[in-house]
Amino acid sequence: MERVGQLNGLRLTSEMRKYFKSEELKPHTGLFVSIEWDNIITQSKLSNYETAELEYGYRTSLSANAGFKVFWDKDMSGNLTFDLIAGPALIYADAPYIDKRNLGGWLNLDLKIGYVFR
């Protein structure tokens, strides 16, 4: 595996969630399940070669997650939220800094910080 000297990228994520307690149509706390599709396009330069050129890579993953959303304020009057998400994923990668270029398994673990516009 090569060492990466420079890495830039763009991440596009689509997610569908189902909250277990959804009495009101507003952001709420609690346990949820989700399906998440990530697409990451990268531009990298490997550090082992002085004359290395910039190379493009692509990674996509589809994950089935369980998660929990909490508000920073206990009374849910604030706008800052935290999501902890974990679950298995299928990943396909074609990038110069990843050993394999095929379908593989992955464990998705995310901590997301959000802001609710009210």
C-alpha positions as CSV (number, residue, x, y, z in Angstrom):
1,M,0.0,0.0,0.0
2,E,1.3,3.5,-0.9
3,R,1.6,6.4,1.4
4,V,-0.5,9.4,0.5
5,G,1.1,12.8,0.5
6,Q,-1.9,14.9,-0.6
7,L,-5.6,14.0,-0.6
8,N,-8.5,16.2,-1.6
9,G,-12.1,15.1,-2.1
10,L,-15.8,15.6,-2.4
11,R,-18.2,13.5,-0.4
12,L,-21.9,13.2,-1.4
13,T,-24.2,11.4,1.1
14,S,-27.8,10.3,0.8
15,E,-29.6,9.0,3.8
16,M,-33.1,7.7,4.7
17,R,-34.1,7.5,8.4
18,K,-36.9,5.9,10.3
19,Y,-37.3,7.2,13.9
20,F,-39.0,4.8,16.3
21,K,-40.9,7.6,18.1
22,S,-42.1,10.1,15.6
23,E,-45.1,11.8,17.2
24,E,-44.3,15.2,15.8
25,L,-43.0,16.4,12.5
26,K,-39.9,18.1,13.8
27,P,-36.3,17.0,14.5
28,H,-36.4,14.8,17.6
29,T,-34.2,12.7,19.7
30,G,-34.1,9.0,19.9
31,L,-33.2,5.8,18.2
32,F,-33.5,5.4,14.5
33,V,-32.5,3.0,11.6
34,S,-31.1,4.3,8.4
35,I,-29.8,3.4,5.0
36,E,-26.9,5.5,3.8
37,W,-25.3,5.8,0.4
38,D,-21.9,7.5,0.3
39,N,-20.0,8.5,-2.8
40,I,-16.5,9.9,-2.4
41,I,-14.4,11.3,-5.3
42,T,-10.8,12.0,-4.5
43,Q,-7.7,13.5,-6.0
44,S,-4.5,12.2,-4.5
45,K,-0.8,12.3,-4.8
46,L,1.3,9.5,-3.5
47,S,4.3,10.5,-1.3
48,N,6.7,7.7,-2.3
49,Y,7.4,9.3,-5.7
50,E,8.9,12.8,-6.1
51,T,7.4,13.2,-9.6
52,A,4.1,11.6,-8.8
53,E,1.1,13.0,-10.7
54,L,-2.3,13.7,-9.2
55,E,-4.6,10.7,-9.6
56,Y,-8.3,10.4,-9.2
57,G,-10.2,7.8,-7.2
58,Y,-13.7,6.8,-6.4
59,R,-15.3,5.0,-3.4
60,T,-19.0,4.2,-2.9
61,S,-20.6,2.4,0.0
62,L,-24.1,1.4,1.0
63,S,-24.7,0.9,4.7
64,A,-27.6,-0.2,7.0
65,N,-27.2,1.6,10.3
66,A,-28.7,2.0,13.7
67,G,-28.2,5.3,15.4
68,F,-29.2,7.7,18.1
69,K,-29.8,11.5,17.9
70,V,-29.5,13.8,20.8
71,F,-29.8,17.6,21.2
72,W,-27.1,19.6,23.0
73,D,-29.8,21.1,25.3
74,K,-31.8,18.7,27.4
75,D,-35.0,20.7,26.8
76,M,-34.5,20.5,22.9
77,S,-34.7,24.3,22.6
78,G,-31.2,24.5,21.1
79,N,-30.2,24.0,17.5
80,L,-27.1,21.8,17.9
81,T,-27.5,18.0,17.5
82,F,-25.3,14.9,17.7
83,D,-25.9,11.7,15.8
84,L,-24.0,8.4,16.6
85,I,-24.4,5.9,13.8
86,A,-23.0,2.4,13.4
87,G,-23.7,-0.5,11.0
88,P,-22.3,-2.8,8.3
89,A,-21.7,-1.6,4.8
90,L,-20.7,-2.9,1.4
91,I,-18.0,-0.8,-0.3
92,Y,-16.5,-0.6,-3.7
93,A,-13.3,1.4,-4.2
94,D,-11.1,2.2,-7.1
95,A,-8.3,4.5,-5.9
96,P,-4.5,4.5,-6.0
97,Y,-4.2,4.5,-2.2
98,I,-6.5,1.5,-1.6
99,D,-5.2,-2.1,-2.1
100,K,-8.3,-3.6,-3.6
101,R,-10.5,-2.6,-6.5
102,N,-13.5,-4.7,-5.8
103,L,-16.5,-5.2,-3.5
104,G,-15.8,-5.6,0.2
105,G,-17.1,-5.4,3.7
106,W,-16.9,-2.4,6.0
107,L,-18.0,-1.3,9.4
108,N,-19.6,2.2,9.3
109,L,-19.1,4.3,12.4
110,D,-20.0,8.0,12.2
111,L,-20.4,10.8,14.7
112,K,-22.3,13.7,13.0
113,I,-22.7,17.2,14.4
114,G,-25.8,19.0,13.0
115,Y,-27.5,22.3,13.2
116,V,-31.3,22.6,13.1
117,F,-32.7,25.6,11.3
118,R,-36.0,26.6,12.9
